[in-house]
Amino acid sequence: MADEHATAVVDLGSNSFRMVVYAWGHGRWRRTDEIFEAVRIGAGLTGDGSLSQEAIGRALATVDVFAHFARAAGIPPQEQAYVATSAVRDATNRDEFVARASEIAGTTVRVLSGEEEARYGYLAAVNSTTLADGAVLDLGGGSLQLVRVAGRREREASSWPLGAVRMTERFTADGEPVAPKRLERLRAHVLEELRAASWLPETRRLVGVGGTVRTLAAAIQRATPDVPAFGVQGAEIGAGALDELIERLAALPARERASVPGIKVARADLILAGAVVVRAAMEACRVGGLEVTEAGLREGILLERMLGRDVLVEDVRRASVLNLAARYLVETDHTRHVAELALGLFDELAAAGLHDGDPHERELLWAAAVLHDIGMAVDYDDHHKHTRYLILNAGLPGFTPREVALIAQTTRYHRKGMPALGELAPLMEQDDQALLDRCALLLRLAEDLERPRDRTVREAHARVQDGVVRLELVADGEARVSRWAASREVALFERAFGRRLEV
C-alpha cells in the first residue's frame, strides 16, 4: 500500500532468533514476511556464565543471513530493530557478542533489560486483547516476565531466570521420561522464585505471550479434535487441560514429544519444562486459566514505533476490525453505509420488542458489516465464502474464537442461503443459532438496500403493525433495485424474528 513503512524487528532470543517484517502506516499494520532459526544461544553456558563459542558461531551465522535478507528486501538499517534478551543479557561475554553481531547486522543490537522485555510483552498483550486488570505472562527461553496491569496500565514488572531453556537444562536435560518427583521439584522451584512478587495472588486474569504459550495452546486445541481451531489468538489454556498435557509429555522421551499434535520439533525438548513453569505461574496467580495472544515482544516493539512510548490502542476490538478491512482495500463508503443501515434496523427492531438489543450482539453485527466484502480481494464469485475464510484465518485480536466464528458466519450468509453454524457449532453457546439468524438477516437486508452501491436509500425504518413488520425506505430518488432485493428476504426474516416482512 502507498505511504507504508517497512520495518524489520529482529528478536535474538535465548531459544530462537526471528526476523519479522511489518508494513505499517496510518495506524494500521500487517506482517509481510518472517524468517526463523532455532539458534539456542542460551544452551550450554560455560562455567563462568559466558556464551559458548559454538553457540556464538550459530548466532552470528544467523545474523548474517538476516542482514542479507534485509538488504535484499530493501529495508534500510534505520528501519531494523535488533534486540537481544535474557541469555545475551546475562552472559559474561555479552559485549563481545553484541559488538560482532552489530557489525554483521550493520545496525546496533540493543540488549533489553528484564524490565524492557516485560514492557514490550505488556504492550503487545494490552493492544491485542481486552485485558484491563490482571497480569501478562511472557515466557522465553531464558526468562519469565510477569507484569501487573491495572486500568490497562503497567503497574509492576518482574523478571526471573525461569526460561524454558534454563529450566530444561536444570531439571529435565537427560531427555528421558520425567518422573513426577522431578516435575514437582521444578514446580516448587518456580513457586519459590515467584514468592518475591507479593501481588501475584491478587491476579484475576492472566494473558500469556511467547512461543511456549502458543505451542501449549496449539497442543491443547489439537487434543480436542471435535472443536474447530483457526489459530490460538484468544484461546484459553485451562489448568486441567494443561495438567493432562504435562502428564502426557512427561511420559515420553524428549525425542518423541513432537509426536504430540501441536508440538513442533524445534520445541520438543523444551516444551515440558516450559509447560510446568506456565502451570506454576498460574498457580501463583491463583487463576484457573490463561488467555493466549499471538502478539509478543516483536509486536510490542513495532507498536512503540507506531504509537509512541505510552500510547495504547483506544479500542482494541474496533481497531482490529478496521485494521483487517484496510488490509483488503474494501470500498469504505459502501461498507460504512451498510453498517449504518444494519445497526439502525437492529436498534428499531429492539425498540419494537422483537429482540433484546444486546450491545455485544450489535458489535458483532457491526464487525460483520465492516468486513463483509473483504473476500472481493480474492474474487467476486463466492466472495462471501472468501470473506469467511479470511476472517477465520487472518484473526481478529480482542475477540474470542467464538466471536470470530460468529462474525465469519454472519458474513458467509450476507448474500444467500439459510444461516447455519456448520462445523463451527462446537464453539457456540446455546442461543447462537438464533443470534446468527438475526445478524445475517440484518446484514443481508442492509446489503440489499445498498445493492446499487450508490447510497440512494439513506435510511430504513421498521414499523410493527398487526404482527407485520413494514420496512419503510427514505431514498433520494428511485429505489426499485433496493426494494426488489430486500423483498426476497421474507423467509429469513420470519425465521429470525417470527414476523412477516413487507417492504
N, C-alpha and C positions, 0 to 999 in steps of 0.2 A: 504494500500500500504506500501511497505517497506520504511524505513527511514522517516516515517512521525511522527510528534509530535502531541499529543492530548492536546489541550488547552481548558479550560472552562472559558468563560467570563461571569461574573455574574453582571447584572445591577440591582441595588437596586433603582429603580426609584420611583418617587413620586406617580405614579398611580399603576404600576405593578412591580413585581420582576420577572426576567427572567434569566435562566441559558442556555447558548448556548455552545455546544461542537463543536469544529472545529478540523479537521485533516489537517495538513499543512506541507509543505516541498518543497524544490527546487523551490520556488517562486509560488507554486500552493497551493490552499486551497479549502476546501469543508466543509459544515456544516453537521454534522453527528447526532446530537441529540439536543433536546431543551425541557425544561420544564418551566412552566409559572404559576404565581398566581397573581390575581388582589388584591394586599395587601392593596392599598390605604393608605400608611403610612402617606401621607400628609393631609389626611382628618381629620377634627375635631381638629385642633390645639387648645391648651388651651389658655387662656387669656394672659399668659406670653410668648407665642410663642414656647411652648415645645410640643413634640410629646405626644399624649395621651397614657395612659397605655394600652388601648385596641388595638391601632394601633401597639404599640411596641410588644405586645403579638402575634398579627398576623404575624408581620415581623420576629420575632425570630423563630416562629414555621416553617415558610417557609425556613429560612436559614438552620434550622436543616434538613429539607427534602433535600435541595440542598447538604448539606455536606454528608449525607448518599448516595445520588446519585453519587457524585464524587468518594467516596470511593469504591462503588460497581463497578463503571466504571474503576477503577484503575488509576484515574488521580491524580498525586501527588500534594501536596499543592503548590509547586513552579510553577506548570502549571495551577493554578487557579487565575484568576484576578477578585477580588471583588471590585466594585466601587459603591459609593452612590452619588446621585445627589441632586437636589435643595431642596427637603423637609428636608432631613437629614442635608444638608449643612447649612440651615438657622435656624434649631431648637436650642433652648437654651440648651436642654439636649442631644445634638448630641454625646458628648464624652461618656456619659453613654451607649447610644445605640450602638455606634461603638465598644466599649470595649466588650460588651456582644455578639454582632454579630461576632466579630473576634474570640472570644473564641470558639463559637459554630462551626464556619466555619473551624477552625484550620489553618487559614491564615489571614493576615491583610486585613481589609476592608479599602479601600482608599476613602476618601471624596474628590470628584473633585471640584475644583473651577469653577466658571462660565466660565472662560476663557478656562480651560482644557476641560470642557464639550463641549464648542463650537468648540474647535480644533479637537476633535475626530469626531464630526459630519462633519466638513470640510474635514478631511482625508477620511472619508467614501464617501462623495459626489464626490470629485475630482478623486477618484480612481474607481468610478463606473459609471461615466458619462463623457461627453466630455467638461464639464464646464472649461473654461479658464478665462473668465472675467464675473463677476456678483456677486452673493451672495448665501450663503447657509442658509436656514432656518431650525431650529431644534426646534420643539415644543414638550415639555414633559408635565408631569402632574404639575410640579411646576414652570417651567421657559420656556422662549423663548430665543433662541440664534440666532443671525444673524452674519454672517462672510462675510466680503468683500473679494473677490477673484480677483486678477489681475495676469495675466500670470501664472495661476494655483497655485499661492502662496497666503497664508493667509496674508492680509494686515491690517485688523482691525477686532476686535471681541467684541461684546457687549452681555450682558445678562440682561434680565428683569424678574421680578416675575409675568409673564403673562401666566403661565401654565394652562392647561385645568382644573385641579382640583381647583386651586386657583380662576380662573375666574368663574367657575361654582358655587362655594360656595359664591362668592361675588355678582353675577348678576342673576343667574338662579337656585338657590338652592331649591326653593319650589317644583320643579318637575312638575309644571303646564305648559300649553302652554304659550309661551313668546310673549308679545305684542311688536310691532315694536319699541316703545319708549324705552323699556328696552334693546333691542338689539342695539339701537343707542347709549345709554349710555355706553355700553360695547365697541362698536366700537370707540367712542370718547375717552374713557379712554386709549385704546391701542394706538391710533394715538398720543395722548398727550405724552405718555411714549416714543414712538419711535422718537419723535422730537429731542431727545438728540443725535441721530446718524445722523449727517448732511449729510453723504454720501449716505443715502438710496435712495433719489430721482434720483441719478445717475445710479442706478442699471439697467442693460439691460437684464439680465437673472437671474432667481431665481430657485434654486433647493431645494426641500424640503425633509427632512428626519424625521423619527419618526412615531410612531403608529397612531397618529391622522391623519397625512398627508396620510398615506397608507390607512386608513379607508375611508377618504373622497374620495380618488381616486377610491376605490372599489365601493363605493356607486354611484359615477357619472358614472362609467362604467356600472353598473347594470341598471342604468336609461335609457340606450340606448341599449336595448337587441339585436338590429339588428347588432351591431358591436361586433365581437368576442373579447373575453378577455382571456388572459392567464397570469395573474399576473399583477402587476401595475408598474413593472420596466420600466422606460422610458415613462410612461403615462403622459398626460397633464391634469392639473386641470385648466380649463378656468374660468375666472371671472364670466361670465354669468351662466355657469353650477353650479358654487359654490353658486351664489346668489339664484338660483332656489332650490338647496338642503337646504340652510339655511331657506328659506321660508317654505319649506315642513316640516322640523324638528321642527321649531318654532310653527307650528300649532298643534303639538302633545304633550301630556304629556310625561315626561321622560320615564315612564314605557312602552310606546308604540313606542319609537323611534327605537327599534330593529326590528320593523316590516318593516322598510325601508330596502330593499335588500342591502346587503353590510355592514350594521351596526351591529356589534357584541353586544351581551347583555352586556358584560363587559365594553363597552364604551358608551352604550346608553345614560346614564345620563350626560356624559361629552362632547359628540361629538358636541353639538350645540355651546357651548361656544368656543370650540376648533376651529370650523369652522369659527366663527366670528373673532377670533384672526388671523387666517391664511388670511382671506379676508382683514382685516385691514392692515396686513403686506404687502400684495400685493399692496394695495392702496398706502402705504407709499413708496414702492419701485417703484411705477409707472409702473408696469408690468401687462400685460393682462392675464398672465397665470403662472403656477408654474409646473415645471417638477419634477416628483417623482422618487426617487430611493429607492429600498428596503433595501439598506445598511443603517447602522446607527451607533450609538455610539459604539456598541459592535464590529462591523467590523472595526471601526477606531482603537480600542484598539488592535485587532488582527493584523491589518496592521502595526501598530507601532512596534509590537513584531517581525513581519516578515521582515520589510523593514528598520527599524531604524527610528529615530525621524523625519528626514527631507527628506526621500526618497519618491518619487512619482512613481507610475507605469508609465513607459515612454509612452506607447501607450495603453490606456485602452481597445480599441476595439480589438486589436491584442491579448492582454493578456487574454481577456475574451474568445476568441475563443480557444486559446491554453489551457487555464485552463479547459474548458469543454471537450476538446479532451483528455486531460490527465486523467480526471476522469474515462473515459471509456476504457482506455488502447488500443487505436487504434494502428494499425501497422503503425508507423510513416513514415517508408521508403516508403511504398506504398502511403499513403495519400500525402506525400510531392511530390512524383513524379507525381501523378495525378494532383496536384495543378500546378506544373511547366508546364505540358503539356497543361492544360486548359488555363492558363494565356498566354502561348506562342501563342496558336491559337487565343485567344482574341485579342492580340496585332497585329498579322499578318492580321487578317480579318479587323481590324480597319484601318490599314495602306493601305489595298486594297480598302477602302471606303465602306465596307459592313455594318459598324455601326460607331458610333461617338467616340468610345473608352472612354466613361465616366469613370474616375477613381473611382467614387463611385460604379458604377456597377461592375467594376473589383474587388473591395474589397469584395463585396457581393459574387462574384464567388469564390474568394479565400477562404472565410469563409466556403462556402458550400463544397468546395473540401476538406478542412481540416477535416470537421465534417461528411462527407457523410457516414462513416462506423461506427459511434458510436452505431447505432442500433444493431450491431453484439453482443453487450453486453447482449441483450435480447435473440436473436436467429438469425440464418442466414436467415431462411424463413421470408420473408416480412421485412427484416432489413431496407429497405428504408422507410417503414412506421414507424418502431420503431424509426429511426433516427429523422424523422419529429416530432414525439411525444416528444422525449427527448429535442430537441431544443426549442420547444414551451413551455415546462413546466419547464425545468431547467433554462432557461433565459440566455440572453447574455447582461450583463451590458455594457452600452456605445452605444447600438443600440436602435433605436426606435422600437415600436411594429410593424410598417410596415416593417422595415428592417428585423426583426427577422422572420416575416411571409414569406418574400421573400426567405431568406436563407433556412428556413424549407421546403418550397415548392420546391425549387431547388433540395434539397437532396431527396425529395419524388419521384422525377421523374428521378433519376440518373440511373435507370435500365430499365424502360419500361413505356409505356403509353404516351399519349399526354398531355403535361403540362396544368394544369388548376388551377385557383386561388381558385375555390371552395368556401367554406364558409368564407374564409379569404378575399374575394373580397371587402367587405365594408371598409377594412383598406387601400386599394390600391389607387394609383394615376392613371391618365388617361392612360399612356402608359406602365403600369406594366405587362400586359399580354405579350406584346412583349419582355420586359426585361426578364421575366421568361422563355419564349421560348428560348431566346439566352443563358441564363445561364445554363438551364437544358440541352440543346443540347451540349454545350461545355463541361460540366461536364460529360455527358454520353459518348461523344467521347473520352475524356481523360481516363475514366474508361475502355472503350473498348480497347484502345491501351495498357493499363496496365492490361488487363484481365488475362494474365498468372501470374501476380504479381511477375515478375522477372526482370523488368526494361529492357527487351530486346529492346523495342522501346525507344531509347534515346531522339529523337526529332521528331516533326511532323511539316511540313511546308505546308501552304496553298498558292496555286498559282491560280490566277484567269485568265482564258483564254477563250475567246469566250462565256462568260456567264456561264461557268462551273468552279467550284472550285475543283481543284485537290489536294488531300491530299497526300503528299509525305512523306514517313517514313524513318527515319535514324535509322537502327537497328543493333544490334550486333547478327547477325545470323538470323535464320528463324523467320518470323513474321506472319505466316499463321493464327494463332488464332486471333491476333490483327486485321489483315486485314478483316477477316471474321466478327468479332464483329462490327467493325466500319462501314462496308458496309451496315449494317442493319439500319443505321440512315438517309438514303436518304430522307425519307418523312419528318422527323422532321427538317432536315437541310433546305429543301426547304421552309418549313413553317417559320423557323426562319430568313432566310437570302434571300429567294427568288431566290436561285440558285440551280442548280443540283450539287450533290456531286459525285466525283469519288475518290476511294481510290487506 
